[in-house]
Structure formats: C-alpha cells, structure tokens
Amino acid sequence: MNKKIKCFLLGFVFFSNLVAQQIDPSILHEQWKARWIAVPGEPSKEYGVYLFRKNIDVTGKPSSFVVHVSGDNRYKLFVNGNLVSLGPARSDLYYWNFETVDIAAYLTTGKNTLAAIVWNDGDERPEGQISNRTGFVMQGDTQNESAVNTNDSWKCMRDVAYKPLTGVGYYTYYVAGPGELVDMKQSVQGWMKNDFDDSQWLKASQNWSGASPKGIGDINGWMMVPSPLPQMERTTQRLKALRKATGINAPGGFPATKTSFTIPANTNAILLLDQSYLTNAYVTLQFSKGKDAAITLKYAEALFEKDPTGRGMQPKGNRDVVEGKYFVGRRDSIISSGEDKQDFTTLSYRTFRYIQLTVQTKDEPLTLDDLYGTFTGYPFKLNAKFSADDNDTLNKILEIGWRTARSCAMETYMDCPYYEQLQYIGDSRIQALVTLYNSGDDRLVRNAINQMDHSRIAEGITLSRHPSFSPQQIPTFSLWYIGMLHDYWMYRGDSNFIKDKLQGVRNVLWFYSKYQQTDGALKGVPYWMFTDWVDDRKGWSGGTAPYSKDGSSAVLDLQLLWALQVAADMEKHLGSAEYAATYTNKAMQLQKTIRAKYWDASKGFFADTDDKDIYSQHANALAILTNTIEGSDATALAKKIQTDNLLAPASIYFKYYLHMAYTKAGLGNDYLKWLDIWRDNIKMGMTTWAEISNISETRSDCHAWGASPNIEFYRTILGIDSDAPGFSKIKIEPHLGDLKNAEGSVPHPNGTIVTSYKMDGGKWNIEITLPANTSGRFVWKGKPYPLKVGSNKFLL
C-alpha cells in the first residue's frame, strides 16, 4: 500500500509543535519484506560488534524517504557518514521497538551509503537490556524506499577490534553494561564512506522469514511495535577543567576548548578532567600517531576519600575536592594504531562528572587532538518557571533537581544512570510528576506506565522494574504503580488509557487480598517489601519496614489502604461500580483495624507494629495521607512527626510522601524549613541528588527520586494542583511561608498556568492566569475564591 496515514503511535499523544511521523499502514499490519540479518558464522548471543552497509542509488533528491529500523542489542544508523538514528528504545520482546526516520535530508542524487554498527554485550549487557539474539533490520516505508530493505544484499563483517571491559573496579551492585577495549590496529577505517571497498565483506545472513509487527506472522523472537518516543537528544558538551596532571604539562584551555598537544614517547601521563557537574554523554577521543600507546578513560561520579576496592562503600566527602582522593570507575581502553586522525567514540553513553585520562606511550609520541562529550538524554524541554525571594538557594535546588531528573531519563526512566539504569516504579512515580510539572511532555510517562503494566506476572503484581532481563518483585512498588496511574488520570486524563490499565490494578489488589486476614491486615506477603532506605533503626532491614511478631506491619497496611482508596476512585469514575464498592468497603475495614491495632495513645503516634515499641515517620505520614487521622488531630500529629527523634526518619526518597502529609495536615507554610537534606547535598558539592540521606557514603550520586522539590515548589509553594481528572479543574493554594515575592508557571494540557504573589504595603497583590477550557478555585487562608479562564487578580 502506497497510501500513507498519520499514525499516532500506539495512541501516544504528540504535542502540537511536533509532527507525527507518517507511516504506511502496511508497516503496522503486514509482514515486512525486510529480513532480520546478522553476520554469518558469528555467535548469536555472545559479545560482538558488527558492521553492516549497503549502497543505494537515488534519482533526484527526495523530499521524503522514510525508513523503519531496529536492532538487538543496540544499533547506530548512519547515512553518508551522518548519525541519523540510535536505538532501539529499550523494551521487551513482546513490545520490541523500531524507530521511524525520514533520512531524505541526508541523501544526495546518485550513490548513497547506509551503514549501521550493531553490538551485543552478551552476558555483560545492561540489566535493563532484554535480548533475543544479535540482529539488524531496516524496512523502507513503501515500495519507493524498498531498496533499503535488509536482506542478503547487505554486506557485513564483525569488528574484531572490540572486547568488553567489565565492572567499575570495586564491589557494588553494578549492572549498566561493559566498557570497551578497542585495538585501533584491528579497526576498520572509513567503512561508512561511499568509496569504501566492501568487496571482501560477507553477504548478510537472513532469517528464513521476514520481520513482523506485533500480532502478525512468525515473530522470530521480536514482536515489533513503533517506538512511542522521540530520538534522544545529542548535544556537544565540552569538559570544563583540567584538575590535575602528572607526567605532562597540558596546555591552557584544555579541555574546555579544542587544543592539540603531544605526549612524548615512553611517557606515562595522567590527566584528571572535571565536567563540573554530573552528566550522561558519549565520549569522543581523537588522537594521532603514538603506535601501541595504551590509552585508558575512566569515568566516575565522584572520587573516594579511601580506597574503595575493598568491600563496602567508602566515603566520598565533598564532590568538588580531588586532592588526596582515589579514582576508581568504569573504563574504556584503546590501543593506538599509530595512524593519523584516529577517532574513538563510546558505543553507549557514559555517566560521569570526572574523567581520568591515562596515556602510556611506547617508542612514538602521541598527539591528543581532542576530547569531548556528546550529551544525551530524553529531549525534555524545561517549560516551568519559578522565582522567589531566596532565589540563589531555591533556584539551585530546582536546577540540580532538573539535572537529576534529566540524567535519570533516557528511553526509560532510570533509578540511576551510572550503576543500574533500571526503571523502578518507586522512582518513576516521582519522576513522572517531575516531568509533568516541569516539562509537560507526557510520552515517557505513558511509556513507563505501559511497560509496568506489561511486566505483570501470573500472581497479579507488576515487577518492581521493567524492562529487566532478571525479574525482581517488590510488591509495595505495585501499590505505587496504582498511585502513578491515579496521578496520570488527575494531571493528564485520557480515560481510555486508564481504563485499559484497570484490570492490572484489580490483579495487583487481588494479589494482596490473598494475604489479608479477616480484619483486613496483611500478613506474610512474599518478596521484598521495600519501603525506604532507613539505616540503624530497630526493625528496619534492607529497606523493609518493621514487622510484628505475627508478621503484620503498619506501614504495609497503610500503603495498601492508600492504594485501595485511589483504586476505588478510579473504578467509581472509569470502571466498575462493584469494584469501587468492594475497594471502599475493604478500605474502611482496614482503616478501622489500623486505628485499633497500631495507634499508641500514650506516645501520640501510630506504631510500626502491634507491639507498639517501634515508630517511624513513614507510618504516621501514611496515616495522614489516608485520612486515618484527620483535622486538628492530623495537624498535631504532623507537628510531632517533625520534632520527635523516636521516629525512624524518612530518607530523601520518602520525604516526598512526608511533605505531602505535612501539607495535607495544614503545615505547608513551613515548607522552606524542610529542605535541609537538599541544602546539605549542595554544601557537599553535589550536582545531582544522592540516592540516600547519608551523602558521604551514598553509592549513587544521581537518583531522581530525590528531585521531589521540582514538584513541590510548584504544587506546594505556588500552590498549583489538579482539582479534577485531566487537570480540567485547577486548585491554587499557595504556601508562601516567610516569602514576600514568589511567581512562576507550569505547563498544562490546555496551555500554561501562571501565578504571581507580591507583598506590597502589608497586602498581597496576587495574579493567577488559567488556560482555556478550565475552571478553578483559589484558596487563601482557608477561604475559597472562584477562578475564571484568563487573568484573575486579588488584593488580600
């Protein structure tokens, strides 16, 4: 079929300033003519880097030339030497993504070269990289582009220059993939160029049947679907400073500006380079001569105060300080061929603030021509604004939070980019709201929700993280998944999208029902019931909240209660009245049990266990959020939570829920007093937020679950919140505390919400602007005022 349609991929919403890629409908509903191809004679599942190329002739420069492309594990596609696509976006074999690219701008009249590098990291592949076997596929959109179709007309070879380098040099949970050892003497030069002689290359081997979209024909291990995501951003990013040099005097300006210099023969040179902030980037090193020189690039979020190669995390101290510290981290190594203009770029991105470049020359000097990064990440745009009295501190918190959120968002959300790159639900719920408040681009949010839904197992719960080739179960994260759905419904709507997920919600709650006792309390729930990283507190172990002797837990019961309440809300409006009634009744019963079982009147707290000898901020915050305690009693409890050291404290992660509870209890005007942990991060030289509250000994320096101020500055301080599904009604209830001026805006599905609060002569000048097709209410000191579309002004 040559007729094209605009296909909004899998129902994903594209913003008005983005053009939906045109796709021939046959691509989605018929078996492809293209075949999955590989290099003949090579192992299908082991480590390997492979090169594919084909020349095509083009008569006249086309206005459009659409192709669909995918690979396993990963590919980079070049047209006439230009990188045009990188993927596929991570998913699983049941939803294997292909990218759609219009390559017309890169084509010329006459001969054109298509080239792809495909690599399989084998057993060392990232945990988040699911795989079938090594392969590459490209399909022209219509007959007009059919010359690109992969089959045995493509030439290929294995690039034997590559070998994997594993680990980070110290004992830790690291599953983000190997580094690269590249022998430039064995690398293939100029293979992307039109005039390259590929006559000695092999014809590609092809699967016996064509590639298939999901639901059509023989799946060949990959059920292919169009990627719902844009290409990741790629922006040149130069390192900022040379912090230390031994064995050589590097010239001024390096590496911030392109500067060429020579490292003499038989020299061991070590250069410590500082990006000045943590980043994700493809690293490029360009160099000449220096035959047999050994070059190593090591990457670190921070340096260590003690040698970390023993077991256990060692302190890092202030991240800006490098003197007297140890550098250990992921690495790439290169052996120079001695040729001019050698060029190395990492296959996958690297995460770093610091790079240590070591060059050991042999009998020939080596000239370092350039070293730089290409930043990559989901192409979010910051569409929110915030300004207040304490601009320096608050703006710094927002800046670091946004950098953290961006660093943990690629083709999926990630807990951390350096160590794991895994899309955990507990992290993603907070990241999704950061996305909606700061950017408004909801594609990665929807992608995450879909992938979590796809991960559900026969027992009913979702996996804790997905995609992941090793399944992990954290049932509490399945409850946060229900909350993430409710968040999306409130801030974006799309009833059909949510309705499609309600069966999954029912399955999760069915799983929990099997472990509820006659009074509704949970006992003996299997798997890792993670709540928060709480250290050195009685009853807390491995992030799991305390259990009573009979196996019950207040924290778990309260989280289930909360999930039942929001599930009932969604069922009432979008699903089944019977389910809504069932969940409401179960919630009421469980709430009654919690009050009777865990409330300790003598202490004035909800206990973590029915022994009433262990207490936490977590249980008491959840009690407020679930209305298990209300009104003035909730306010009194919230005040006690803040000051009583009896309670196990919430970490930087769980403070999101703690702050919600404080605000719900009427203490929102104290918000600026709750930011000590973020201020401490800044004092320690952090440029992204740490994984845990112990900043010095945290494993990960970049965990976006700590970016909750990028929600709260807008939702709590400026007071901007959804008051009805789809953000169709807007509630503005600011909590300004001691601020005298605060203003800002957030993206909304219908436009932008703008707020301004200015103290003048003892009165507040307030202006609130609502976008089209919305209504709202403004709440000031408990009194509501109606809001209309457009500008609303108050003098109070």
Secondary structure, 3 states (H helix, E strand, C coil): CCCCEECCHHHCCCCCCCCCCEECCHHHHCCCCCEEEECCCCCCCCCEEEEEEEEEEECCCCCCCEEEEEEECEEEEEECCEEEEEECCCCECCEEEEEEEECHHHCCCEEEEEEEEEEECHHHCCCCCCCCCCEEEEEECCHHHHHHCCCCCCEEEECCCEEEECCCCCCCCCCCCCEEEEECCCCCCCCCCCCCCCCCCEECEEEEEECCECCCCCCCCCCEEECCCCCCEEEEECCCEEEEEECCCCCCCCCCCCCCEEECCCCEEEEEEEEEEEEEEEEEEEEEECCCCEEEEEEECCCECCCCCCCCCCCCCCCCCCCCCECCCEEEEEECCCCCCEEEECCCCEEEEEEEEEEECCCCCEEEEEEEEEEEECCCCCCCEEEECCHHHHHHHHHHHHHHHHHCECCCECCCCCCCCCCEHHHHHHHHHHHHHHCCCCHHHHHHHHHHHHCCCCCCCCCCECCCCCCCCCHHHHHHHHHHHHHHHHHHCCHHHHHCCHHHHHHHHHHHHCCECCCCCECCCCCCCECCCCCCCCCCECCECCCCCCCCCHHHHHHHHHHHHHHHHHHHHHCCHHHHHHHHHHHHHHHHHHHHHHEECCCCEEECCCCCCCEEHHHHHHHHHCCCCCHHHHHHHHHHHHHCCCCECCCCCCHHHHHHHHHHCCCHHHHHHHCHHHHHHHHCCCCCCCCCCCCCCCCCCCCHHHCCHHHHHHHHHCCEEECCHHHCEEEECCCCCCCCEEEEEEEECCEEEEEEEEEECCEEEEEEEECCCCEEEEEECCEEEEECCEEEEEEC
